[in-house]
């Protein structure tokens, strides 16, 4: 290894292929920045097409042995991953704050969430259950079993550097697949640190390979041409998801896509307003708004609009903005200048069209990609922030009059990931939930992510599910044997 990591000797910066950290085949590297200070944190090996080939070769060579392990053995290794990760949660949380910018509170929450995928899938590995039945017409036996699909390529985003990786790696390993994971170039360090943990837990060489690369399109595209790759699991923008779906079609590879969102947050006139405000803070501000599940449009019944806005804006204003590592900071910087500038542009556009700024609305002076927690009211339907994923700490609020209107406006988007609904009337809550075109609903809850629940969207928010038993099924192929005896 040429360059020693700048953020501590225990964080590797090489490509992790076949159980070893190595330089890129052409020696290329790229810088990773701290978004709070704009300083370089580390220089990381920049994987090439040759490296991608080596990673797929390693994963393919390891596949037979890993798939042949008993489900219990695989489960016990995953359980070890959970124990090791849990013991180092604070280290991972600090690393995530450094490379992503999120507050340490958010990072600690993510570390706990990320670890849980190992525990859940440690328990799920032995629950790969088939079935036997008799063919109705012939009486022949129908034997159904689910077999590991092969090598899985995993592409993860920067907003949850640990959890988006463990949410894919744990079910893949539980199913018996081997993986090549390409982390986002903004935040590759967390996954590289995790690679060492896999080794310690007893994951055999080649089962998990981590391939940072700035040449994401070329490198992932190359891997998807390899017939040994049978699954592509991606979390990120709908735009990139579409490209990967096209590439997957060429080799008829199973796609699992967690894409963008445009989550509505509906508060009915009979809601507990304090609970709705608490939920809104989580749905909007968890991870600084950089989440596909982030509430993107607030629809508040006209009778409670002013009371909600007053309490919500007061809480938003009270959030301390600063370096995520500092005590008491509730909102760190956005991940990079581009993301911060997009947020600023969306606010300017809304204001130009007539929206009022109740709090925030500015980027603070000085270093770091910060943006103030912002609440906008009187936002016209034409404002771009209601149609585009904001991915930042901005809450556009609108009024509504009737239940039907709230549902119609919530559904008026090409996205369909999650919707939040606040009402004390459970029958209304369930009635509305069923009419929502989303994969998930938070009913009197501002948080839906849970390793034990199937996470995913409909419409242009994606295909497939992560978490729960369904998450493991994405890495299994069903085989049916017709037999007589
Ligand atoms: P991207 O979708 O571009 O990036 C996500 C991942 O895909 C990264 O690992 C990236 O690698 C990789 N990638 C990018 N282009 C390709 C490609 N052609 N082929 C294969 N992999 C590729 O998200 P951005 O970082 O650009 O964020 C843009 C917007 O996307 C955000 O503002 C937000 O709206 C949305 N987004 C949604 C997420 C979600 O959780 N659903 C997560 C992140 C973003 P690299 O980093 O090297 O470019």
Boltz pocket constraint, residues with backbone or C-beta under 6 A from the ligand:
constraints:
  - pocket:
      binder: B
      contacts: [[A, 155], [A, 156], [A, 157], [A, 158], [A, 159], [A, 182], [A, 183], [A, 184], [A, 185], [A, 186], [A, 213], [A, 214], [A, 215], [A, 216], [A, 217], [A, 218], [A, 220], [A, 221], [A, 235], [A, 236], [A, 237], [A, 238], [A, 240], [A, 241], [A, 243], [A, 244], [A, 258], [A, 259], [A, 260], [A, 261], [A, 291], [A, 292], [A, 339], [A, 389], [A, 390], [A, 391]]
      max_distance: 6.0
